[in-house]
Amino acid sequence: MTLSEPVTLALLDHLSEAIALIDVRDPELPVVFVNRALAELRGQTAEELRRAGLAGLIGGGDTALLAASAATLACGRSLALQATGLEGAAGPLVVDIRFEPLRDAAGVVTHAVAIHAQRADLPARDREPATQPLLRRDDRLTGLRHIEFFHELFRRDFAIAQREGRQLALYVADIDALGTYNDTFGRQAGDTVIRRVGRALVGTMRRASDLLARVDGGRFVAVSVGMDEAHSLRHGETLAARVRDLKLHHPRSPIARYVTVSVGVTDLVPGHNSTPEQMLASALRALDAARAAGRNRVATVVDGPG
C-alpha cells in the first residue's frame, strides 16, 4: 500500500472502523495515521494520538505489555490485545485492539493496522460519561445509522406522521443462524456477512426519507413514511429476497444453504395516543412470528390508529 496517495488516506479516514497505522520499519514504531473514527472514540485529535505513539494507543501503564507488543509488531506478526485504562470521549474505555501486518508489492511488511473495537462490558459506573456525549451518527461495523441516532430520527418521523395522518411502516430484520455461522467461520467472517447484508438492505431504501440502522449483532431496523399496507409487506419481501440473492454460503444453517433473514413488519397511521415504542414492539412481535414460523420469511402486524 502507498500511504502517500491522497485517495488511500481519504478512504482510510472515512472507514467506519476505528483504526491507526504503525510504521514497523522504524524502530520507534511511530503511529503515522489515525482515522476520524478512532479520534472520535478516544476524544482526541488525530495529531494528539499520533504524538502519543504506540503507548498512547494501548495504554502505557503496563510496560511489559508495551514491550511485548512492540517486539511482536517489529517482527511483522499479528497481535490481539485488550487495552484498559484508556480515556475516551465518553469516559473510561476497554478496547479490543487487533494489529494486522500490511505488506508492500514485494511482500515486505511495512505497516501494521490497529483495528479498535470498544467493549461494552464495563461496570455501569465506569461507563457513565462525565458529560453527555454527542450521538454517534454511524454504526462502526456497517456504516449504517447508529441505532441511537436512528431512534432520534424515527421519533421525528413518527411525530410528523402522527401530525399529518400519514402511513408509517417499520421493519426489523434478523440474520438467521448468525451464531452458527460465527462458530463455523469465525467472528471476522460473521462481521463480513453483517456488512454485506447491511449493504444489500440499504440498496432497497429508495426514498430520501427511508431510514436503516443496525441494532446490534445481525439485527437491522428500517422505517419508511407514506407506504401503505400492501407496499410495506412487499417491501419486507424485497428485504428478504435481496439477502437471499447474495448467496452467501451457510453450510450449517438449519434453514437454507445460504444466509437468510427473518423480517417483521408493522404498519400504521399513528394515532394521538400511540408511541414509537409501541410501534417498535409490534414490529418485534412480527419478527418473533416470522422466526416461530420457520425463519427465512416475512411476518406482519398491522396496527390501527392508537
Buried (B, 14 or more C-beta within 10 A) or exposed (E): BEBEEEEEBEEBBEBBBBBBBBBBEEEEBBBEBBBBBBBBBBBBEBEEBBEBBBBBBBBBEBEEBBEEBBEBBBEBBEBEBEBBEBEBBBBBBBBEBBBBBBEEEEEEBBBBBBBBBBEEEBEEEEBEEEEEEEEBEBBBBBBBBBBEBBBEBBEEBBEBBBEEEBBBBBBBBBBBBBEBBBEBBEEEEBBBBBBBBBBBBBEBBEEEEBBBBBBEBBBBBBBBBEBEBEBBBEBBEBBBBBBBEBEBEBEEBEBEEBBBBBBBBBBBBBBEEBBBEBBBBBBBBBBBBBBEEEBBBBBBBBBEEB
